[in-house]
Amino acid sequence: MQTFGSVDELRRPLAEWRQDQVRVALVPTMGNLHEGHLELVRRAAREAERVVVSIFVNPTQFGPREDFASYPRTPEADLAALALEGVDAVFLPDEAEVYPLGRSAATRVSIPGLMDDLCGRLRPGHFEGVATVVLRLLNMVAPDVAVFGQKDYQQQLVIRHLVHDLRVATRIVMAPTSRESDGLARSSRNQYLTAEERARAPALYAALGAVAAGLAQPGASPGALCDAAMASLREAGFDPEYVEVRDAATLAACAALDRPLVVLGAARLGRARLIDNLLIP
Ligand code: PAF
């Protein structure tokens, strides 16, 4: 496994692989890798002959009162885990490599509507930062495929939107949410939970599951089901931000239940902000 700090160095093996006509998959990450990231890496290895993982804690997707400074950074453990997975290359750029003109002069990617809803409403500027960094990574690596997790469902739709709209020649693959045995979606931020909060954390998955089950009943009311889910989360000691049923393709409010839907939720528990979602095909 080779590691690269600069895009010029990384482009050498990328050019060789392209010449040999082997496909390249990219897994963008912010490091602090857990089993969920490794599942993305395994998925990437099924999609392409070469796998590149990027590790970059992107400052532009954190709000001023968010955890950029304290976000867990564990590069040695990350590299050891990726080596065991047989990853071909790890890209570890610094901020100047990703934002060569500096943050304030950086070209930004903004998508009206999609970025301002749900998590975007609660984290202003977050998806602009995500879209901006992901487009940069896609430009730098030019992968055939890029793999993202379903847990960040809105993020994945933002990325699909920009790839389609800006004619980026990368196929976006969504891998299923990786879960602990009690259903909690794996996330680096789960480590902010105390032991007692960790025991209660699967209530978010359970609340979304109850909405999904309710939607299967005749005459189901998404609004009433979401209200009940919010109430159950409050009872479990969460500070819920939203539980919503949306059109799975567009995130539009669902007027009808005869199409693929997604139940999405976000809730704070202690220091952690948890998100999760369930697809209803
Ligand atoms: O999902 C993440 O870890 C990040 O949002 C991403 C896609 C690596 C961009 O920084």
Boltz pocket constraint, residues with backbone or C-beta under 6 A from the ligand:
constraints:
  - pocket:
      binder: B
      contacts: [[A, 28], [A, 29], [A, 30], [A, 56], [A, 58], [A, 61], [A, 130], [A, 133], [A, 134], [A, 152], [A, 155]]
      max_distance: 6.0
